[in-house]
Amino acid sequence: RWIEDIHKIIGKVQFSYLLQRAESYVVLDVIAREFHSLHPTAPIFTIHDGIYTHDQYIPDLIRIVKTRCKEITGVDVGLKTKTHQIDPNPSKKDIDLVWEDIQKVDTEKKFQKKKGHCVLDCNIQKGKDFLKNAKNF
């Protein structure tokens, strides 16, 4: 009922933004910040509601997530953990599948059209801009 009332007051889109910002606050500003303060050299990556780090840090990360989420929301959150093993030696089948998806850029016109329009180029530029403008980072 409460969610339906909020939808009427601020709308479904604004409510979804509010939830996204709340999740970002909890994951990035609270959990990731505390984890980083305890383990400043440990890698930590976030993708949506997933938090990734090396296996050795998972127990501390779980403790932080459960503790902070309970403090902030009053809810005991459920967590799933997964351990991924990346094979540094891909199979020929994997290579062939990726190779099939590669589009050839065999003319200057195609190169100029593709240049600067891929996700990697965009993210590199955003990273450069962020670092250039980050004064207190």
C-alpha positions in Angstrom: 0.0 0.0 0.0 2.8 2.4 0.9 4.5 1.8 -2.5 1.2 2.5 -4.3 0.8 5.8 -2.3 4.4 6.9 -3.2 3.7 6.1 -6.9 0.7 8.5 -6.7 2.7 11.2 -5.1 6.0 11.2 -6.9 5.4 8.7 -9.8 6.8 5.3 -10.6 9.8 6.7 -12.5 10.9 9.0 -9.7 10.3 6.3 -7.1 12.6 3.9 -9.1 15.3 6.7 -9.2 14.9 7.1 -5.4 15.4 3.3 -4.9 18.5 3.3 -7.2 20.0 6.2 -5.3 19.3 4.6 -2.0 21.0 1.4 -3.2 23.9 3.3 -4.5 24.3 5.1 -1.2 24.3 1.9 0.8 26.6 -0.1 -1.6 29.0 2.7 -2.6 29.0 5.3 0.2 28.7 2.9 3.1 29.7 -0.7 2.3 32.5 -0.1 -0.2 33.9 2.9 1.7 34.1 0.8 5.0 35.6 -2.2 3.1 38.2 0.0 1.5 39.1 1.6 4.8 39.7 -1.9 6.3 41.5 -3.3 3.2 43.0 -0.3 1.2 44.9 -2.6 -1.2 42.1 -5.1 -1.8 40.3 -4.8 -5.2 36.6 -4.0 -4.9 34.3 -3.6 -7.9 30.5 -3.0 -7.9 28.1 -3.8 -10.6 24.5 -2.9 -9.7 23.9 -4.7 -6.5 26.9 -7.0 -6.8 30.1 -6.4 -5.0 33.2 -8.2 -6.2 36.6 -8.8 -4.5 39.1 -11.6 -4.0 38.0 -14.7 -2.1 40.2 -13.9 0.9 38.2 -10.7 1.6 34.7 -12.2 1.2 34.1 -13.0 5.0 34.8 -9.3 5.9 32.7 -8.1 3.1 29.8 -10.3 4.1 30.0 -9.1 7.7 30.0 -5.4 6.5 27.1 -5.9 4.2 24.9 -7.7 6.7 25.8 -5.3 9.6 25.3 -2.0 7.6 22.1 -3.2 5.8 20.6 -4.2 9.2 21.6 -0.8 10.7 20.3 1.2 7.8 17.1 -0.7 6.8 16.4 -2.8 9.8 16.3 -5.9 7.5 18.4 -9.0 7.7 19.5 -9.2 4.1 20.2 -12.5 2.3 23.4 -12.8 0.4 24.7 -15.1 -2.3 28.4 -15.6 -2.9 30.0 -17.1 -5.9 33.6 -17.9 -6.7 34.6 -17.5 -10.3 37.6 -19.1 -11.8 38.7 -17.5 -15.0 40.7 -19.8 -17.2 43.7 -17.9 -18.6 43.9 -20.4 -21.4 40.7 -20.1 -23.4 39.6 -23.1 -25.6 39.7 -22.9 -29.4 35.9 -23.0 -29.4 35.8 -19.9 -27.1 38.2 -18.1 -29.4 36.3 -19.1 -32.5 33.0 -17.8 -31.0 34.5 -14.4 -30.2 36.3 -14.2 -33.5 33.0 -14.7 -35.4 31.5 -11.7 -33.6 34.4 -9.3 -34.6 33.4 -7.0 -37.4 36.1 -6.2 -39.8 37.1 -2.6 -40.1 38.9 -2.7 -43.5 38.4 0.9 -44.8 39.2 4.3 -43.4 35.6 5.2 -43.6 34.6 2.3 -41.3 37.4 3.1 -39.0 36.4 6.7 -38.6 32.8 5.6 -38.0 33.8 3.1 -35.3 36.5 5.3 -33.7 35.3 6.8 -30.4 32.0 5.0 -30.4 32.8 1.9 -28.5 32.2 1.4 -24.8 35.9 1.1 -24.0 36.8 4.4 -25.6 33.9 6.1 -23.8 34.9 4.6 -20.4 38.5 5.6 -20.9 37.5 9.1 -21.7 35.2 9.3 -18.7 37.9 8.0 -16.5 40.4 10.6 -17.8 37.9 13.3 -17.2 37.1 12.1 -13.7 40.7 11.9 -12.7 41.4 15.3 -14.2 38.6 16.9 -12.3 38.9 15.0 -9.0 40.6 17.3 -6.6 39.9 15.5 -3.3 40.1 11.9 -4.5 
